[in-house]
């Protein structure tokens, strides 16, 4: 395949661009990719990008050989921005905040490699958006615990937890109303 | 326009101030990456989304000021000539990516040029704060204030588990890139730096030359920054970086002392040769400029040269970059013309020093 930009060199880079959910395929040579801005010009970011997409590729390769749900997972697509997991591994960048949820099951190995084994944020929380993050986290944990207790038929303890959950939910709801 | 006035306008006001350990640490920088929750990231967002973000930020923050950071000026990349964008890049106020690739890019730059908030770069918002010398902690505190200030108006893309969500997985979590620019001539001369870099890398920090290509560090100026952004708090990241920078400062001072003890005459000779070249050459390339400026700055720090101001390295490293030279010349210059212009600008700058009698 020849490069669609210069029509001279063979196309060595293949991209898919999704704009408003419409997919456009791009096949270009390295030179044109640089000139047209499909890949970053700087050496540092380029090698980092390479390294990263290499990591993703590795992840998806391992996945292809081992997973029985191959075809279904391959079509993983972000409902908000339209980016597919395939595109994500090729570009090495997320399309929008929702991509993080969409590709969530694949992200831990990637983050671990990039961030020295870490997968969970431990730092600043936005003041407005994050105000009740702590409480919501607590609520999730309690609900999970409640399920466990019910499964174990430990109903007395479960009732206790249920009360705690109600209290927390009340608090959160009041806060919500206060904001509005 | 005279050179003095040109320099005054060209050099960011904060860069002229002296900071802690400024004999070795030239500047400290904090960068935070943030995104709007509702809009796709700039890489794939359409015109409507990107224009929306530009419109919103211009409306909310243009001509506003935040505490001591003087007024913010909203500049759209599309309104700038390519040379003007290049000048902003050479001053490190915007990234090459914003200048070249972001059709809907903009920047909110404070009047004293200490704060620059890039818009629609790889992320919707990338705020950068500069401080002279070694002041990472203070820079982080101030960056947090600005972040909180912006957050009053913006719904950030944030996730409890992953933190601040960014376009590139290498920035997720804190979105923090902290870096210091260091002048390490003695560690470079004694080749100690190349042995230290792998050890520093193992701590999750990156060392690179900020001028020059690849691993080469023109003017013996190195940038040290954090790589990991997820799973560590901002304070811990700064703490790690700070302790490595302190070690480097210590080692550099030690290496300078040893150099002075063991080869005083050779060192002095090297410093004054470089001084001579800068003061008298008629044609000079950027590579030689950087080497000579580094030597002269070392000479000033070691007390060999007394009448030249310390800021000459910071200043001339910026002023002798291609876009600045062309702005001073007020026309496009061929590479050869640039070398001639560079030499004459440096000569003039040295004459200024003698007149002022520091």
Interface residues (C-beta under 8 A of the other chain):
Chain A: X17 X18 X19 X20 X37 X40 X41 X42 X43 X44 X45 X48 X52 X80 X81 X83 X91 X92 X93 X94 X95 X96 X97 X100 X101 X107 X110 X111 X114 X115 X116 X117 X118 X119 X120 X121 X122 X123 X124 X125 X126 X127 X128 X129 X130 X133 X136 X137
Chain B: X35 X37 X39 X40 X41 X43 X44 X46 X96 X97 X100 X101 X122 X144 X147 X148 X151 X152 X155 X156 X157 X158 X159 X160 X161 X162 X163 X164 X165 X166 X167 X168 X169 X170 X172 X173 X174 X176 X204 X208 X213 X214 X228 X229 X230 X231 X232 X233 X234
